């Protein structure tokens, strides 16, 4: 996208200021000394643009080389001076200086979108320094190793898998199959990290994030805690309802990825899914915000290798079951498979439904109906894991509220279907 000269200067100044404002704020809050503020970042970005503009009239590659060398020398001298004076070896600011220069150059070369994305991402990473450090320090060595192992499978092996259907009825596509596994594990992992790094926020947030990581395990652990802790017991049903609602939202996201980013199906499922989530948050809103702040939910890392393979096998089994049932017993058999599968793992069922929709094996209305059925069964299934609770009155109340929440979801889905089609 070619920009006018005036627009190039405006965009260069804006992106330089974006990065500079963050550095200026960091400097004023006293978190770290840095000579790199708003003015410096703007001037550095403009310098990159000027080198490209001048090079376009003379020798572009030579001027770019000279410009990069100049900025590297200035940044290096400033960095060495900082180390000597303050004995601080962090190089983040000086890398940001070089990126500012490169952003100005990219705008001059009409590489607009990458330059904007780069500036926004750099600002975000600089701004969330404490959160990023907290996320890393909150992980154990085993969890970090699990993440590295899975990263190899996700970013090394995944691109090598063939994107082609195999087997009877073209039921197995290695690339799409593993992409869904990576997506599910990625969603669970980042929710798990958020759960660990913000556990002090209390069980409300833990229930919300834990429902994405593993709703079944979360409900079971909450039930065990409720038997031992009076504070948790008093609000146990609230936490379980939030787990169910967050499970629903997680499945909506999984449906989007597994269906090949079918946004029609996504919005058809997402719109009614928001209703029970906010219903749960409102009905069971925290009347005592300071209660149970120190409680945490214990969950195993969802980013380990074996859980990923287990999910892959379950996902493949459900997908194959759907295809076999459809070709042997017709569409009605899909509902039976959905009921049975949802008693085990609604996440895998939601992913299988999305895969069938992506391959045009089922229609959009059928996919949405199956999704609704799967998650309603998922709501009811949570009651089975809550049977460990010793308080019989609360178990009965949970069952009633789960029925209500599932009914709200089903009715909102029916209304959406009537209005949509």
Secondary structure, DSSP 8 states (H G I E B T S, - for coil): ----HHHHHHHHHHHHHHHHHHHHHHHHTTSS--S--HHHHHHHHHHHHHHHHHHHHS-HHHHHHHHHHHHHHHHHHHHHHHHHHH-----HHHHHHHHHHHHHHHHHTT-HHHHHHHHHHHHHHHHTHHHHHHHHHTS-HHHHHHHHHHHHIIIIIGGGS--SEESGGG-EEHHHHHHHHHHHHHHHHHHHHHHHHTGGG-HHHHHHHHHHHHHHHHHHHHHHHHHH-HHHHHTHHHHHHHHHHHHHHHHHHHHHHHTTS-HHHHHHHHHHHHHHHHHHHHHT--SSTTTTTT-------TTSHHHHHHHHHHHHHHHHHHHHHHHHH-THHHHHHHHHHHTT-HHHHHHHHHHHHHTTSS-HHHHHHHHHHHHHHHHHHHHHHGGG-S-HHHHHHHHHHHHHHHHHHHHHHHHHHHHH-
